[in-house]
Amino acid sequence: MDYQIELRQIRSFLVLADELHFRRAADLLYMSQPGLSRQIRQLEDALGFPLFRRHNRMVELTSAGAFLRQSLGQQMADLELALDRAQRIHDGQGGELRFGYVGSAMQDIIPDLLLRFRADHPEVSYGLEALNNREQLDKLERGTLDIGFVRTKRQSPGLVSKAVAEDTFSLVLPPGHFVNQDNFQSLAQVREEPFILFDPNYSRTYYEQVIQLFIDAGFQPRVAHRTVHATTIYRLVENGFGLSIVPTVLGRGYRTSVQFVELTQVPQRTTLYAVWRRDNDNPALKRFTELL
């Protein structure tokens, strides 16, 4: 059967079914007693059977009414919870944010942003995925990421980007190397050494910046190994396979014996960008980007 039933009628029925008294139920519903009686009659008319037996001002549930009270009570609670949840998602207070990031973004930037965001939006959940620049941009364009943290300015017109951090570069040396923080003058001092660099496929922009550091120092580096993992770089450097250059922020948070020499005298800086789709309508994303 096609019942023409309104949500307010169900609410009124459940309150009256709990109170079994029209005046008390009407007070709880902030409505008049005649208005409540009218809603209950409309509900019974729509169903085609009575829900209450009336005795002056007191009422009692029929067998059908008692069944509906038991069946609809939890369903109404679930419905109201779902409606409240949907409202909070619409307001950016709930839902999910899907993040992509290059490894260095997880050192300080993303944890700090998540802590600040969680303080006011505790019900938002997160998906976090370590990806290279290209993978993040592809997923953003396909709509399978909400926001990415990349080290490249090469983005499509449909994406919005904002610089969130600028960092220096650091030279990575094995323990006991003849060059150290005290006597370092120029990369030219290590021109004969092999280098272990981040793979250009991980971030072409970043790779080109690093190569420019060597060119400015007057030489082309001999690249012995390429990788996408900072831990691999540090293990190779520790064991004498070469030197490396990384964002200075990557010198923190790793248990390693390598030395870091910050290249403060060179003009190049590496920039971390937050990137998201211009047409992404996730309310939580709008709230999150307000922090940037």
Contacts in CASP RR format, 6 or more apart in sequence:
PFRMAT RR
TARGET T0000
AUTHOR 0000-0000-0000
METHOD contacts of the structure
MODEL  1
MDYQIELRQIRSFLVLADELHFRRAADLLYMSQPGLSRQIRQLEDALGFP
LFRRHNRMVELTSAGAFLRQSLGQQMADLELALDRAQRIHDGQGGELRFG
YVGSAMQDIIPDLLLRFRADHPEVSYGLEALNNREQLDKLERGTLDIGFV
RTKRQSPGLVSKAVAEDTFSLVLPPGHFVNQDNFQSLAQVREEPFILFDP
NYSRTYYEQVIQLFIDAGFQPRVAHRTVHATTIYRLVENGFGLSIVPTVL
GRGYRTSVQFVELTQVPQRTTLYAVWRRDNDNPALKRFTELL
3 46 0 8 1.000
3 47 0 8 1.000
4 46 0 8 1.000
5 43 0 8 1.000
5 46 0 8 1.000
5 47 0 8 1.000
7 79 0 8 1.000
8 39 0 8 1.000
9 39 0 8 1.000
9 40 0 8 1.000
9 42 0 8 1.000
9 43 0 8 1.000
9 46 0 8 1.000
10 43 0 8 1.000
10 72 0 8 1.000
10 76 0 8 1.000
11 29 0 8 1.000
11 76 0 8 1.000
12 25 0 8 1.000
12 29 0 8 1.000
12 31 0 8 1.000
12 36 0 8 1.000
12 39 0 8 1.000
12 40 0 8 1.000
12 43 0 8 1.000
13 39 0 8 1.000
13 40 0 8 1.000
13 43 0 8 1.000
13 51 0 8 1.000
13 68 0 8 1.000
13 69 0 8 1.000
13 72 0 8 1.000
14 69 0 8 1.000
14 72 0 8 1.000
14 73 0 8 1.000
14 76 0 8 1.000
15 25 0 8 1.000
15 28 0 8 1.000
15 29 0 8 1.000
16 22 0 8 1.000
16 25 0 8 1.000
16 36 0 8 1.000
16 40 0 8 1.000
16 52 0 8 1.000
16 59 0 8 1.000
17 51 0 8 1.000
17 61 0 8 1.000
17 65 0 8 1.000
17 66 0 8 1.000
17 68 0 8 1.000
17 69 0 8 1.000
18 25 0 8 1.000
18 69 0 8 1.000
19 25 0 8 1.000
19 28 0 8 1.000
20 58 0 8 1.000
20 59 0 8 1.000
20 60 0 8 1.000
20 61 0 8 1.000
21 57 0 8 1.000
21 58 0 8 1.000
21 59 0 8 1.000
22 33 0 8 1.000
22 36 0 8 1.000
22 37 0 8 1.000
22 57 0 8 1.000
22 59 0 8 1.000
23 33 0 8 1.000
23 57 0 8 1.000
25 36 0 8 1.000
26 32 0 8 1.000
26 33 0 8 1.000
26 35 0 8 1.000
26 36 0 8 1.000
29 36 0 8 1.000
40 51 0 8 1.000
40 52 0 8 1.000
43 51 0 8 1.000
44 50 0 8 1.000
44 51 0 8 1.000
44 52 0 8 1.000
49 62 0 8 1.000
49 64 0 8 1.000
50 62 0 8 1.000
50 64 0 8 1.000
51 61 0 8 1.000
51 62 0 8 1.000
51 64 0 8 1.000
51 65 0 8 1.000
51 68 0 8 1.000
52 59 0 8 1.000
52 60 0 8 1.000
52 61 0 8 1.000
52 62 0 8 1.000
52 65 0 8 1.000
53 59 0 8 1.000
53 60 0 8 1.000
53 61 0 8 1.000
53 62 0 8 1.000
61 69 0 8 1.000
85 94 0 8 1.000
88 94 0 8 1.000
88 95 0 8 1.000
88 123 0 8 1.000
89 95 0 8 1.000
89 283 0 8 1.000
89 284 0 8 1.000
90 283 0 8 1.000
91 283 0 8 1.000
92 121 0 8 1.000
92 124 0 8 1.000
92 283 0 8 1.000
92 284 0 8 1.000
92 286 0 8 1.000
92 287 0 8 1.000
93 121 0 8 1.000
93 123 0 8 1.000
93 124 0 8 1.000
93 284 0 8 1.000
93 287 0 8 1.000
94 121 0 8 1.000
94 123 0 8 1.000
94 124 0 8 1.000
94 125 0 8 1.000
94 284 0 8 1.000
95 123 0 8 1.000
95 124 0 8 1.000
95 125 0 8 1.000
95 282 0 8 1.000
95 284 0 8 1.000
96 124 0 8 1.000
96 125 0 8 1.000
96 126 0 8 1.000
96 127 0 8 1.000
96 284 0 8 1.000
97 124 0 8 1.000
97 125 0 8 1.000
97 126 0 8 1.000
97 127 0 8 1.000
97 146 0 8 1.000
97 147 0 8 1.000
97 282 0 8 1.000
97 284 0 8 1.000
97 285 0 8 1.000
97 288 0 8 1.000
98 126 0 8 1.000
98 127 0 8 1.000
98 129 0 8 1.000
98 144 0 8 1.000
98 145 0 8 1.000
98 146 0 8 1.000
98 147 0 8 1.000
99 110 0 8 1.000
99 126 0 8 1.000
99 127 0 8 1.000
99 128 0 8 1.000
99 129 0 8 1.000
99 145 0 8 1.000
99 146 0 8 1.000
99 147 0 8 1.000
99 148 0 8 1.000
99 149 0 8 1.000
100 128 0 8 1.000
100 129 0 8 1.000
100 130 0 8 1.000
100 131 0 8 1.000
100 136 0 8 1.000
100 139 0 8 1.000
100 145 0 8 1.000
100 147 0 8 1.000
100 148 0 8 1.000
100 149 0 8 1.000
101 110 0 8 1.000
101 128 0 8 1.000
101 129 0 8 1.000
101 130 0 8 1.000
101 131 0 8 1.000
101 136 0 8 1.000
101 148 0 8 1.000
101 149 0 8 1.000
102 130 0 8 1.000
102 131 0 8 1.000
102 132 0 8 1.000
102 133 0 8 1.000
102 136 0 8 1.000
102 149 0 8 1.000
102 150 0 8 1.000
102 151 0 8 1.000
102 202 0 8 1.000
102 203 0 8 1.000
102 272 0 8 1.000
103 130 0 8 1.000
103 230 0 8 1.000
103 250 0 8 1.000
104 151 0 8 1.000
104 167 0 8 1.000
104 230 0 8 1.000
104 246 0 8 1.000
104 247 0 8 1.000
104 249 0 8 1.000
104 250 0 8 1.000
104 272 0 8 1.000
105 149 0 8 1.000
105 272 0 8 1.000
106 130 0 8 1.000
107 249 0 8 1.000
107 250 0 8 1.000
107 252 0 8 1.000
107 253 0 8 1.000
108 165 0 8 1.000
108 249 0 8 1.000
108 252 0 8 1.000
109 149 0 8 1.000
109 164 0 8 1.000
109 165 0 8 1.000
109 272 0 8 1.000
110 128 0 8 1.000
110 149 0 8 1.000
113 288 0 8 1.000
113 291 0 8 1.000
113 292 0 8 1.000
114 126 0 8 1.000
116 291 0 8 1.000
117 124 0 8 1.000
117 287 0 8 1.000
117 288 0 8 1.000
117 291 0 8 1.000
118 124 0 8 1.000
121 284 0 8 1.000
121 287 0 8 1.000
124 284 0 8 1.000
129 145 0 8 1.000
131 139 0 8 1.000
132 201 0 8 1.000
132 202 0 8 1.000
132 203 0 8 1.000
132 228 0 8 1.000
133 150 0 8 1.000
133 151 0 8 1.000
133 152 0 8 1.000
133 202 0 8 1.000
133 203 0 8 1.000
133 204 0 8 1.000
133 205 0 8 1.000
133 206 0 8 1.000
134 201 0 8 1.000
136 145 0 8 1.000
136 148 0 8 1.000
136 149 0 8 1.000
136 150 0 8 1.000
136 275 0 8 1.000
137 150 0 8 1.000
137 152 0 8 1.000
137 155 0 8 1.000
137 156 0 8 1.000
137 159 0 8 1.000
137 275 0 8 1.000
139 145 0 8 1.000
140 147 0 8 1.000
140 148 0 8 1.000
140 159 0 8 1.000
140 275 0 8 1.000
140 276 0 8 1.000
140 277 0 8 1.000
141 156 0 8 1.000
141 158 0 8 1.000
141 159 0 8 1.000
141 277 0 8 1.000
143 277 0 8 1.000
143 280 0 8 1.000
146 276 0 8 1.000
146 280 0 8 1.000
146 282 0 8 1.000
146 284 0 8 1.000
146 285 0 8 1.000
147 274 0 8 1.000
147 275 0 8 1.000
147 276 0 8 1.000
147 285 0 8 1.000
147 288 0 8 1.000
147 289 0 8 1.000
148 274 0 8 1.000
148 275 0 8 1.000
148 276 0 8 1.000
149 164 0 8 1.000
149 272 0 8 1.000
149 273 0 8 1.000
149 274 0 8 1.000
149 275 0 8 1.000
150 203 0 8 1.000
150 272 0 8 1.000
150 273 0 8 1.000
150 275 0 8 1.000
151 203 0 8 1.000
151 205 0 8 1.000
151 206 0 8 1.000
151 247 0 8 1.000
151 270 0 8 1.000
151 271 0 8 1.000
151 272 0 8 1.000
151 273 0 8 1.000
152 203 0 8 1.000
152 204 0 8 1.000
152 205 0 8 1.000
152 206 0 8 1.000
152 273 0 8 1.000
153 161 0 8 1.000
153 205 0 8 1.000
153 271 0 8 1.000
153 273 0 8 1.000
154 204 0 8 1.000
154 205 0 8 1.000
155 161 0 8 1.000
155 275 0 8 1.000
158 277 0 8 1.000
158 278 0 8 1.000
158 279 0 8 1.000
159 275 0 8 1.000
159 276 0 8 1.000
159 277 0 8 1.000
159 278 0 8 1.000
160 275 0 8 1.000
160 276 0 8 1.000
160 277 0 8 1.000
160 278 0 8 1.000
161 273 0 8 1.000
161 274 0 8 1.000
161 275 0 8 1.000
162 273 0 8 1.000
162 274 0 8 1.000
162 289 0 8 1.000
162 292 0 8 1.000
163 271 0 8 1.000
163 272 0 8 1.000
163 273 0 8 1.000
164 272 0 8 1.000
164 273 0 8 1.000
164 274 0 8 1.000
164 292 0 8 1.000
165 249 0 8 1.000
165 271 0 8 1.000
165 272 0 8 1.000
166 269 0 8 1.000
166 270 0 8 1.000
166 271 0 8 1.000
166 272 0 8 1.000
167 247 0 8 1.000
167 248 0 8 1.000
167 249 0 8 1.000
167 269 0 8 1.000
167 270 0 8 1.000
167 271 0 8 1.000
167 272 0 8 1.000
168 247 0 8 1.000
168 248 0 8 1.000
168 262 0 8 1.000
168 263 0 8 1.000
168 264 0 8 1.000
168 266 0 8 1.000
168 269 0 8 1.000
168 270 0 8 1.000
169 209 0 8 1.000
169 210 0 8 1.000
169 213 0 8 1.000
169 245 0 8 1.000
169 246 0 8 1.000
169 247 0 8 1.000
169 248 0 8 1.000
169 262 0 8 1.000
169 263 0 8 1.000
169 266 0 8 1.000
169 268 0 8 1.000
169 269 0 8 1.000
169 270 0 8 1.000
170 245 0 8 1.000
170 246 0 8 1.000
170 247 0 8 1.000
170 248 0 8 1.000
170 250 0 8 1.000
170 251 0 8 1.000
170 260 0 8 1.000
170 261 0 8 1.000
170 262 0 8 1.000
170 263 0 8 1.000
171 179 0 8 1.000
171 184 0 8 1.000
171 187 0 8 1.000
171 190 0 8 1.000
171 243 0 8 1.000
171 244 0 8 1.000
171 245 0 8 1.000
171 260 0 8 1.000
171 261 0 8 1.000
171 263 0 8 1.000
172 233 0 8 1.000
172 234 0 8 1.000
172 237 0 8 1.000
172 243 0 8 1.000
172 244 0 8 1.000
172 245 0 8 1.000
172 246 0 8 1.000
172 258 0 8 1.000
172 259 0 8 1.000
172 260 0 8 1.000
173 179 0 8 1.000
173 180 0 8 1.000
173 237 0 8 1.000
173 243 0 8 1.000
173 258 0 8 1.000
173 259 0 8 1.000
173 260 0 8 1.000
173 261 0 8 1.000
174 237 0 8 1.000
174 238 0 8 1.000
174 239 0 8 1.000
174 240 0 8 1.000
174 242 0 8 1.000
174 243 0 8 1.000
174 257 0 8 1.000
174 258 0 8 1.000
174 259 0 8 1.000
175 238 0 8 1.000
175 257 0 8 1.000
175 258 0 8 1.000
175 259 0 8 1.000
176 259 0 8 1.000
177 243 0 8 1.000
177 259 0 8 1.000
179 189 0 8 1.000
179 190 0 8 1.000
179 261 0 8 1.000
180 259 0 8 1.000
180 261 0 8 1.000
181 259 0 8 1.000
181 261 0 8 1.000
181 262 0 8 1.000
184 261 0 8 1.000
186 217 0 8 1.000
187 213 0 8 1.000
187 214 0 8 1.000
187 217 0 8 1.000
187 219 0 8 1.000
187 263 0 8 1.000
188 217 0 8 1.000
188 218 0 8 1.000
188 219 0 8 1.000
190 243 0 8 1.000
191 217 0 8 1.000
191 218 0 8 1.000
191 219 0 8 1.000
191 221 0 8 1.000
193 222 0 8 1.000
193 242 0 8 1.000
193 243 0 8 1.000
194 222 0 8 1.000
194 223 0 8 1.000
194 224 0 8 1.000
194 225 0 8 1.000
194 241 0 8 1.000
194 242 0 8 1.000
194 243 0 8 1.000
195 221 0 8 1.000
195 222 0 8 1.000
195 223 0 8 1.000
195 224 0 8 1.000
195 242 0 8 1.000
195 243 0 8 1.000
195 244 0 8 1.000
195 245 0 8 1.000
196 223 0 8 1.000
196 224 0 8 1.000
196 225 0 8 1.000
196 226 0 8 1.000
196 227 0 8 1.000
196 233 0 8 1.000
196 236 0 8 1.000
196 237 0 8 1.000
196 241 0 8 1.000
196 242 0 8 1.000
196 243 0 8 1.000
196 244 0 8 1.000
197 207 0 8 1.000
197 210 0 8 1.000
197 221 0 8 1.000
197 223 0 8 1.000
197 225 0 8 1.000
197 226 0 8 1.000
197 244 0 8 1.000
197 245 0 8 1.000
198 206 0 8 1.000
198 207 0 8 1.000
198 210 0 8 1.000
198 226 0 8 1.000
198 227 0 8 1.000
198 228 0 8 1.000
198 233 0 8 1.000
198 246 0 8 1.000
199 207 0 8 1.000
199 226 0 8 1.000
199 227 0 8 1.000
199 228 0 8 1.000
200 207 0 8 1.000
200 208 0 8 1.000
200 226 0 8 1.000
201 228 0 8 1.000
202 228 0 8 1.000
206 270 0 8 1.000
209 268 0 8 1.000
209 270 0 8 1.000
210 245 0 8 1.000
211 220 0 8 1.000
211 221 0 8 1.000
212 268 0 8 1.000
213 245 0 8 1.000
213 263 0 8 1.000
213 266 0 8 1.000
213 268 0 8 1.000
214 220 0 8 1.000
214 221 0 8 1.000
216 266 0 8 1.000
216 268 0 8 1.000
224 241 0 8 1.000
224 242 0 8 1.000
225 236 0 8 1.000
225 241 0 8 1.000
225 242 0 8 1.000
227 233 0 8 1.000
227 236 0 8 1.000
230 246 0 8 1.000
230 250 0 8 1.000
230 254 0 8 1.000
231 254 0 8 1.000
233 244 0 8 1.000
233 246 0 8 1.000
234 244 0 8 1.000
234 254 0 8 1.000
234 256 0 8 1.000
234 258 0 8 1.000
235 256 0 8 1.000
236 242 0 8 1.000
236 244 0 8 1.000
237 243 0 8 1.000
237 244 0 8 1.000
237 258 0 8 1.000
238 256 0 8 1.000
238 257 0 8 1.000
238 258 0 8 1.000
245 263 0 8 1.000
247 270 0 8 1.000
248 260 0 8 1.000
248 262 0 8 1.000
251 260 0 8 1.000
274 289 0 8 1.000
274 292 0 8 1.000
276 285 0 8 1.000
276 289 0 8 1.000
END
